[in-house]
Amino acid sequence: AQRVTQPEKLLSVFKGAPVELKCNYSYSGSPELFWYVQYSRQRLQLLLRHISRESIKGFTADLNKGETSFHLKKPFAQEEDSAMYYCALGTFGNEKLTFGTGTRLTIIP
Amino acid sequence: DVKVTQSSRYLVKRTGEKVFLECVQDMDHENMFWYRQDPGLGLRLIYFSYDVKMKEKGDIPEGYSVSREKKERFSLILESASTNQTSMYLCASSPPGRGGSNQPQHFGDGTRLSIL
């Protein structure tokens, strides 16, 4: 069965410092990976997906099939990045996503 | 912009009551989902529907049922509410995947349900 692991429940980073939120997955096929974000008092929303290869709000994530990882990175943290972040795995031919347990990111001014 | 609307932001019910949570989407999406969101446990899928009157159990369906009589509406039903069903409930919708790939899900604001 597929699984998503986000090892850090909480992560605190100083403003201006680099950010890395870890995500590892287990799936034997070709995965689709997503990062979702939930800001305070807002709905959960898509941040980025690996097939788009975009940088959204300065965040990037690269799919590493060898390490089965999809870590989210940003070179310089901003206070508005404080939020809950979820990594999610999609599998071929399956409409459902498997979510990780989430990482709460706090940016320290 | 996709709009997923959940009927209540906050709901307080008593143990043993039958509880209905409603969700409506306006983008003609085939897929709709109900999740529980609990601290430390992330999002767990309760039920999924891929078409009208079609449903599939998720990871934690016990104590819940669903109804999808119209494409835009997906209801979650707690048959006999219990205190361990106190949680945040999220509804989501998505179009069907293309060529086997997944489409992003669009979420509602959530319903915070308390069972006393």
Interface residues (C-beta under 8 A of the other chain):
Chain A: Q6 K9 E32 F34 R43 L44 Q45 L46 R49 I51 Y86 G90 T91 F92 G93 N94 E95 K96 L97 F99 G100 T101 G102
Chain B: V4 N31 F33 Y35 G40 L41 G42 L43 R44 L45 F48 Y50 G58 L90 A92 S94 P96 G97 G100 S101 N102 Q103 P104 Q105 H106 F107 G108 D109 G110
